C-alpha cells in the first residue's frame, strides 16, 4: 500500500492518543512506516466483538445472581478468558476448573484455591467470596 493510501478512517482509536503503525511504500518506492487513526472494517469487527463480550458478561452476571454459577464464571468472562486459559493460570486441568463453576463445588474449595482464583482475576478474596452479581 502506498503511504498516501494508509487508512485514516473514524475508529475507536481516534478518540485516544493511540495510533496503529502500518508499513507503506513512499514516493521513492522504499518501505516506510505511517501512523493510522483507524480502518473502517477493523472498527466494525472491534465493535461487534465488544458487543458479544458485553453480552457474555451480562449473561454470566445473571447466572451468578440466580445462583446457577459461581463467581468465577463472571470474573472469567470479565477478564476475557475461556476455560482453557483460566485453567492454565490456575495450573489445573480444565475439567477441574469447569467443575468450580458450580456453586456447590465452589463453596467447598479451600481458601488457598479461592485465593488463587482471586489472584488470577486481580481482585481481593473478599470480593470473590461476596460477589452475588452486579
Rosetta constraint file for C-alpha pairs under 8 A:
AtomPair CA 1 CA 5 HARMONIC 6.21 0.50
AtomPair CA 1 CA 6 HARMONIC 6.97 0.50
AtomPair CA 1 CA 23 HARMONIC 7.83 0.50
AtomPair CA 1 CA 24 HARMONIC 5.25 0.50
AtomPair CA 1 CA 25 HARMONIC 6.19 0.50
AtomPair CA 2 CA 6 HARMONIC 6.85 0.50
AtomPair CA 2 CA 24 HARMONIC 5.20 0.50
AtomPair CA 2 CA 25 HARMONIC 4.71 0.50
AtomPair CA 2 CA 26 HARMONIC 6.16 0.50
AtomPair CA 2 CA 27 HARMONIC 7.97 0.50
AtomPair CA 3 CA 24 HARMONIC 4.91 0.50
AtomPair CA 3 CA 25 HARMONIC 5.46 0.50
AtomPair CA 3 CA 26 HARMONIC 5.32 0.50
AtomPair CA 3 CA 27 HARMONIC 7.81 0.50
AtomPair CA 3 CA 32 HARMONIC 7.86 0.50
AtomPair CA 3 CA 33 HARMONIC 7.94 0.50
AtomPair CA 3 CA 34 HARMONIC 6.68 0.50
AtomPair CA 6 CA 22 HARMONIC 7.25 0.50
AtomPair CA 6 CA 24 HARMONIC 7.29 0.50
AtomPair CA 6 CA 34 HARMONIC 7.13 0.50
AtomPair CA 6 CA 35 HARMONIC 7.86 0.50
AtomPair CA 6 CA 36 HARMONIC 6.45 0.50
AtomPair CA 7 CA 36 HARMONIC 5.92 0.50
AtomPair CA 7 CA 37 HARMONIC 7.25 0.50
AtomPair CA 7 CA 38 HARMONIC 6.17 0.50
AtomPair CA 7 CA 39 HARMONIC 5.44 0.50
AtomPair CA 8 CA 36 HARMONIC 5.35 0.50
AtomPair CA 8 CA 37 HARMONIC 4.94 0.50
AtomPair CA 8 CA 38 HARMONIC 5.33 0.50
AtomPair CA 8 CA 39 HARMONIC 6.46 0.50
AtomPair CA 9 CA 37 HARMONIC 6.33 0.50
AtomPair CA 9 CA 38 HARMONIC 4.98 0.50
AtomPair CA 9 CA 39 HARMONIC 5.19 0.50
AtomPair CA 9 CA 40 HARMONIC 5.94 0.50
AtomPair CA 10 CA 14 HARMONIC 6.34 0.50
AtomPair CA 10 CA 37 HARMONIC 7.04 0.50
AtomPair CA 10 CA 38 HARMONIC 5.95 0.50
AtomPair CA 10 CA 39 HARMONIC 7.11 0.50
AtomPair CA 10 CA 40 HARMONIC 6.78 0.50
AtomPair CA 11 CA 15 HARMONIC 7.82 0.50
AtomPair CA 11 CA 37 HARMONIC 6.81 0.50
AtomPair CA 11 CA 38 HARMONIC 4.99 0.50
AtomPair CA 11 CA 39 HARMONIC 6.68 0.50
AtomPair CA 11 CA 40 HARMONIC 6.75 0.50
AtomPair CA 11 CA 43 HARMONIC 5.50 0.50
AtomPair CA 12 CA 16 HARMONIC 7.89 0.50
AtomPair CA 12 CA 38 HARMONIC 7.60 0.50
AtomPair CA 12 CA 43 HARMONIC 6.72 0.50
AtomPair CA 13 CA 17 HARMONIC 7.52 0.50
AtomPair CA 13 CA 18 HARMONIC 5.94 0.50
AtomPair CA 13 CA 19 HARMONIC 6.57 0.50
AtomPair CA 13 CA 37 HARMONIC 6.20 0.50
AtomPair CA 13 CA 38 HARMONIC 6.41 0.50
AtomPair CA 14 CA 18 HARMONIC 7.46 0.50
AtomPair CA 14 CA 19 HARMONIC 7.64 0.50
AtomPair CA 14 CA 37 HARMONIC 5.36 0.50
AtomPair CA 14 CA 38 HARMONIC 6.86 0.50
AtomPair CA 18 CA 37 HARMONIC 7.91 0.50
AtomPair CA 19 CA 35 HARMONIC 5.89 0.50
AtomPair CA 19 CA 36 HARMONIC 5.64 0.50
AtomPair CA 19 CA 37 HARMONIC 5.43 0.50
AtomPair CA 19 CA 38 HARMONIC 7.60 0.50
AtomPair CA 20 CA 35 HARMONIC 5.55 0.50
AtomPair CA 20 CA 36 HARMONIC 5.16 0.50
AtomPair CA 20 CA 37 HARMONIC 6.64 0.50
AtomPair CA 20 CA 38 HARMONIC 7.21 0.50
AtomPair CA 21 CA 33 HARMONIC 6.57 0.50
AtomPair CA 21 CA 34 HARMONIC 5.89 0.50
AtomPair CA 21 CA 35 HARMONIC 4.80 0.50
AtomPair CA 21 CA 36 HARMONIC 6.36 0.50
AtomPair CA 22 CA 33 HARMONIC 5.60 0.50
AtomPair CA 22 CA 34 HARMONIC 5.33 0.50
AtomPair CA 22 CA 35 HARMONIC 6.18 0.50
AtomPair CA 22 CA 36 HARMONIC 7.01 0.50
AtomPair CA 23 CA 31 HARMONIC 6.62 0.50
AtomPair CA 23 CA 32 HARMONIC 5.71 0.50
AtomPair CA 23 CA 33 HARMONIC 4.56 0.50
AtomPair CA 23 CA 34 HARMONIC 6.28 0.50
AtomPair CA 24 CA 31 HARMONIC 5.64 0.50
AtomPair CA 24 CA 32 HARMONIC 5.45 0.50
AtomPair CA 24 CA 33 HARMONIC 5.86 0.50
AtomPair CA 24 CA 34 HARMONIC 6.69 0.50
AtomPair CA 25 CA 29 HARMONIC 5.43 0.50
AtomPair CA 25 CA 30 HARMONIC 5.39 0.50
AtomPair CA 25 CA 31 HARMONIC 4.60 0.50
AtomPair CA 25 CA 32 HARMONIC 5.97 0.50
AtomPair CA 26 CA 30 HARMONIC 5.62 0.50
AtomPair CA 26 CA 31 HARMONIC 6.38 0.50
AtomPair CA 26 CA 32 HARMONIC 6.44 0.50
AtomPair CA 38 CA 42 HARMONIC 7.61 0.50
AtomPair CA 38 CA 43 HARMONIC 7.20 0.50
AtomPair CA 39 CA 43 HARMONIC 6.23 0.50
AtomPair CA 40 CA 44 HARMONIC 6.28 0.50
AtomPair CA 41 CA 45 HARMONIC 6.39 0.50
AtomPair CA 42 CA 46 HARMONIC 6.12 0.50
AtomPair CA 43 CA 47 HARMONIC 6.08 0.50
AtomPair CA 44 CA 48 HARMONIC 6.24 0.50
AtomPair CA 45 CA 49 HARMONIC 6.03 0.50
AtomPair CA 46 CA 50 HARMONIC 6.12 0.50
AtomPair CA 47 CA 51 HARMONIC 6.27 0.50
AtomPair CA 48 CA 52 HARMONIC 6.35 0.50
AtomPair CA 49 CA 53 HARMONIC 6.27 0.50
AtomPair CA 50 CA 54 HARMONIC 6.12 0.50
AtomPair CA 51 CA 55 HARMONIC 6.28 0.50
AtomPair CA 52 CA 56 HARMONIC 6.27 0.50
AtomPair CA 53 CA 57 HARMONIC 6.21 0.50
AtomPair CA 53 CA 77 HARMONIC 7.57 0.50
AtomPair CA 53 CA 80 HARMONIC 7.61 0.50
AtomPair CA 54 CA 58 HARMONIC 6.17 0.50
AtomPair CA 55 CA 59 HARMONIC 6.10 0.50
AtomPair CA 56 CA 60 HARMONIC 6.13 0.50
AtomPair CA 56 CA 77 HARMONIC 6.68 0.50
AtomPair CA 57 CA 61 HARMONIC 6.09 0.50
AtomPair CA 57 CA 74 HARMONIC 6.27 0.50
AtomPair CA 57 CA 77 HARMONIC 5.47 0.50
AtomPair CA 57 CA 78 HARMONIC 5.89 0.50
AtomPair CA 58 CA 62 HARMONIC 6.25 0.50
AtomPair CA 59 CA 63 HARMONIC 6.23 0.50
AtomPair CA 60 CA 64 HARMONIC 6.29 0.50
AtomPair CA 60 CA 69 HARMONIC 7.64 0.50
AtomPair CA 60 CA 73 HARMONIC 6.08 0.50
AtomPair CA 60 CA 74 HARMONIC 4.90 0.50
AtomPair CA 60 CA 77 HARMONIC 7.22 0.50
AtomPair CA 61 CA 65 HARMONIC 6.24 0.50
AtomPair CA 61 CA 74 HARMONIC 5.63 0.50
AtomPair CA 61 CA 133 HARMONIC 5.24 0.50
AtomPair CA 61 CA 134 HARMONIC 6.70 0.50
AtomPair CA 62 CA 66 HARMONIC 6.15 0.50
AtomPair CA 62 CA 133 HARMONIC 6.89 0.50
AtomPair CA 63 CA 67 HARMONIC 6.26 0.50
AtomPair CA 63 CA 68 HARMONIC 5.13 0.50
AtomPair CA 63 CA 69 HARMONIC 5.35 0.50
AtomPair CA 64 CA 68 HARMONIC 5.87 0.50
AtomPair CA 64 CA 69 HARMONIC 4.82 0.50
AtomPair CA 64 CA 70 HARMONIC 5.82 0.50
AtomPair CA 64 CA 71 HARMONIC 6.14 0.50
AtomPair CA 64 CA 73 HARMONIC 7.80 0.50
AtomPair CA 64 CA 74 HARMONIC 7.19 0.50
AtomPair CA 64 CA 132 HARMONIC 6.11 0.50
AtomPair CA 64 CA 133 HARMONIC 5.70 0.50
AtomPair CA 65 CA 132 HARMONIC 5.54 0.50
AtomPair CA 65 CA 133 HARMONIC 4.96 0.50
AtomPair CA 65 CA 134 HARMONIC 7.96 0.50
AtomPair CA 67 CA 103 HARMONIC 6.99 0.50
AtomPair CA 68 CA 102 HARMONIC 7.00 0.50
AtomPair CA 68 CA 103 HARMONIC 6.91 0.50
AtomPair CA 69 CA 73 HARMONIC 6.55 0.50
AtomPair CA 69 CA 101 HARMONIC 5.38 0.50
AtomPair CA 69 CA 102 HARMONIC 5.34 0.50
AtomPair CA 69 CA 103 HARMONIC 5.60 0.50
AtomPair CA 70 CA 74 HARMONIC 7.70 0.50
AtomPair CA 70 CA 100 HARMONIC 7.16 0.50
AtomPair CA 70 CA 101 HARMONIC 4.94 0.50
AtomPair CA 70 CA 102 HARMONIC 5.70 0.50
AtomPair CA 70 CA 103 HARMONIC 4.63 0.50
AtomPair CA 70 CA 106 HARMONIC 6.40 0.50
AtomPair CA 71 CA 75 HARMONIC 6.37 0.50
AtomPair CA 71 CA 101 HARMONIC 7.57 0.50
AtomPair CA 71 CA 128 HARMONIC 6.48 0.50
AtomPair CA 71 CA 129 HARMONIC 7.67 0.50
AtomPair CA 71 CA 131 HARMONIC 6.25 0.50
AtomPair CA 71 CA 132 HARMONIC 7.29 0.50
AtomPair CA 71 CA 133 HARMONIC 7.91 0.50
AtomPair CA 72 CA 76 HARMONIC 5.74 0.50
AtomPair CA 72 CA 100 HARMONIC 7.66 0.50
AtomPair CA 72 CA 101 HARMONIC 6.40 0.50
AtomPair CA 72 CA 117 HARMONIC 7.48 0.50
AtomPair CA 72 CA 128 HARMONIC 7.73 0.50
AtomPair CA 73 CA 77 HARMONIC 6.31 0.50
AtomPair CA 73 CA 101 HARMONIC 6.06 0.50
AtomPair CA 74 CA 78 HARMONIC 6.10 0.50
AtomPair CA 75 CA 79 HARMONIC 5.92 0.50
AtomPair CA 75 CA 121 HARMONIC 6.53 0.50
AtomPair CA 76 CA 80 HARMONIC 6.25 0.50
AtomPair CA 76 CA 81 HARMONIC 5.28 0.50
AtomPair CA 76 CA 82 HARMONIC 6.82 0.50
AtomPair CA 76 CA 83 HARMONIC 7.99 0.50
AtomPair CA 76 CA 86 HARMONIC 7.11 0.50
AtomPair CA 76 CA 121 HARMONIC 7.43 0.50
AtomPair CA 77 CA 81 HARMONIC 5.80 0.50
AtomPair CA 77 CA 82 HARMONIC 7.27 0.50
AtomPair CA 79 CA 121 HARMONIC 6.85 0.50
AtomPair CA 81 CA 85 HARMONIC 5.82 0.50
AtomPair CA 81 CA 86 HARMONIC 6.24 0.50
AtomPair CA 82 CA 86 HARMONIC 6.19 0.50
AtomPair CA 83 CA 87 HARMONIC 5.99 0.50
AtomPair CA 83 CA 94 HARMONIC 6.27 0.50
AtomPair CA 83 CA 97 HARMONIC 7.17 0.50
AtomPair CA 83 CA 98 HARMONIC 6.75 0.50
AtomPair CA 84 CA 88 HARMONIC 6.20 0.50
AtomPair CA 84 CA 94 HARMONIC 5.68 0.50
AtomPair CA 85 CA 89 HARMONIC 6.39 0.50
AtomPair CA 86 CA 90 HARMONIC 6.10 0.50
AtomPair CA 86 CA 94 HARMONIC 7.94 0.50
AtomPair CA 86 CA 97 HARMONIC 7.58 0.50
AtomPair CA 87 CA 91 HARMONIC 5.82 0.50
AtomPair CA 87 CA 92 HARMONIC 5.22 0.50
AtomPair CA 87 CA 93 HARMONIC 6.00 0.50
AtomPair CA 87 CA 94 HARMONIC 5.06 0.50
AtomPair CA 87 CA 97 HARMONIC 5.91 0.50
AtomPair CA 88 CA 92 HARMONIC 6.50 0.50
AtomPair CA 88 CA 93 HARMONIC 7.81 0.50
AtomPair CA 88 CA 94 HARMONIC 7.90 0.50
AtomPair CA 89 CA 120 HARMONIC 6.67 0.50
AtomPair CA 90 CA 116 HARMONIC 6.97 0.50
AtomPair CA 90 CA 117 HARMONIC 7.02 0.50
AtomPair CA 90 CA 120 HARMONIC 7.41 0.50
AtomPair CA 92 CA 96 HARMONIC 6.64 0.50
AtomPair CA 92 CA 97 HARMONIC 6.79 0.50
AtomPair CA 93 CA 97 HARMONIC 6.65 0.50
AtomPair CA 94 CA 98 HARMONIC 6.14 0.50
AtomPair CA 95 CA 99 HARMONIC 6.30 0.50
AtomPair CA 96 CA 100 HARMONIC 6.69 0.50
AtomPair CA 97 CA 101 HARMONIC 7.22 0.50
AtomPair CA 98 CA 102 HARMONIC 8.00 0.50
AtomPair CA 99 CA 105 HARMONIC 6.75 0.50
AtomPair CA 99 CA 106 HARMONIC 7.96 0.50
AtomPair CA 100 CA 105 HARMONIC 5.51 0.50
AtomPair CA 100 CA 106 HARMONIC 4.85 0.50
AtomPair CA 101 CA 105 HARMONIC 7.43 0.50
AtomPair CA 101 CA 106 HARMONIC 6.58 0.50
AtomPair CA 102 CA 106 HARMONIC 6.06 0.50
AtomPair CA 103 CA 107 HARMONIC 5.97 0.50
AtomPair CA 104 CA 108 HARMONIC 6.73 0.50
AtomPair CA 105 CA 109 HARMONIC 6.72 0.50
AtomPair CA 109 CA 113 HARMONIC 6.32 0.50
AtomPair CA 109 CA 114 HARMONIC 6.61 0.50
AtomPair CA 110 CA 114 HARMONIC 6.36 0.50
AtomPair CA 111 CA 115 HARMONIC 5.94 0.50
AtomPair CA 112 CA 116 HARMONIC 6.27 0.50
AtomPair CA 113 CA 117 HARMONIC 6.41 0.50
AtomPair CA 114 CA 118 HARMONIC 6.27 0.50
AtomPair CA 114 CA 125 HARMONIC 6.95 0.50
AtomPair CA 114 CA 128 HARMONIC 7.86 0.50
AtomPair CA 115 CA 119 HARMONIC 6.12 0.50
AtomPair CA 115 CA 124 HARMONIC 7.88 0.50
AtomPair CA 115 CA 125 HARMONIC 5.54 0.50
AtomPair CA 116 CA 120 HARMONIC 6.18 0.50
AtomPair CA 117 CA 121 HARMONIC 6.24 0.50
AtomPair CA 118 CA 122 HARMONIC 5.85 0.50
AtomPair CA 118 CA 123 HARMONIC 5.14 0.50
AtomPair CA 118 CA 124 HARMONIC 5.72 0.50
AtomPair CA 118 CA 125 HARMONIC 5.33 0.50
AtomPair CA 118 CA 128 HARMONIC 6.21 0.50
AtomPair CA 119 CA 123 HARMONIC 6.26 0.50
AtomPair CA 119 CA 124 HARMONIC 7.31 0.50
AtomPair CA 119 CA 125 HARMONIC 7.96 0.50
AtomPair CA 123 CA 127 HARMONIC 6.40 0.50
AtomPair CA 123 CA 128 HARMONIC 7.01 0.50
AtomPair CA 124 CA 128 HARMONIC 6.48 0.50
AtomPair CA 125 CA 129 HARMONIC 6.13 0.50
AtomPair CA 126 CA 130 HARMONIC 5.96 0.50
AtomPair CA 127 CA 131 HARMONIC 5.84 0.50
